[in-house]
Amino acid sequence: MTLRTVGILGGMGPAAGADFVRLFVQACADHLRASGTPMTDQGYPEHWLAQLPIPDRSAALLAPDSAQDPFAMMCQGLDKLQAVGAVAIAVACNTAHAWHERLQQAYPQQQLLHIARVVAEGLQQQGQLSCMLLATQGTYRIGLYDQALAACGITVHLPEEAERELLMRGIYQGVKADRMDQARADFGAVAQAMRVRHGDVPLIMGCTEIPLALPGATSVQGLPLIDPAWELARALARVAYSA
C-alpha cells in the first residue's frame, strides 16, 4: 500500500491544531476498517503538524490597517510542510481560508484543501437544502461559507449581529481562555435563538474552536451539528490514501 505524505497547518489556535490531528487519525482508522486493511502502525500515512504563533485572522480581516497580517507566518508553516514532503495540506482554521487563494497560488505544487467547499459538497450529497452557521466575525465578513454553500444550491442562515458578538465572546473569552462553561453557554444561546427563527436544520460549527467546547456532541439545543474540521480531516485522509 502506497501512501501520500500530508500536512496540517495549525496554531490557530494550538488546541484546535492538535485536535485536528486526532480527527485525522480517526479518519484514517475509519478508512482502514472500511477497506478491510489490518489496523497497524504502518497503515497510517505520514502526516506532519506545523504549529506556529500565527497572528489573529479575524483581527486582520476586521482591522487590516492596525492588525498584523497572518499571511507571512502561514507561508512559514507551509514552507516547513513542503520541506518534509507534504503533497496535500489542510488548514486547521476556518477564518484562515480568507487567504486560501493566495496561499494556493504561492504553493501551486501543494494541494490545499478548502474547508467550506468540503462541507458544502458533503451537504449537497446528503440532499440538504439549508443550514445555519456559527463562525467568527472574520468568516462572516468574507462570506466563506455563503459562497461555497450557494455554489451547491444550499441556503445558509446567519446569526444577527448581537448573536455574532456572543459567539466571539464564547470563542475568545470562552474557549481560548479555557472557560468552556462560558463558551457552551454562549454557543447554546445563539443556537437556540437561531432555531426559533429557522427551525431544526443542521448547524455548522464554522470555527475550529467551537467543537473544543462541545467534545463528542452531535447536537446542541436539538440541532444536528456539522463539524467542518471532521469533514476536512476525512477529506485529507482520502487524499493520503489515494496514491
Beta strands, then each sheet from edge to edge (+ up, - down):
strand 1: 6-10
strand 2: 47-51
strand 3: 88-91
strand 4: 111-112
strand 5: 130-135
strand 6: 155-157
strand 7: 203-206
strand 8: 219-220
strand 9: 223-226
sheet 1: 2+ 1+ 3+ 4+
sheet 2: 6+ 5+ 7+ 9+ 8-
end
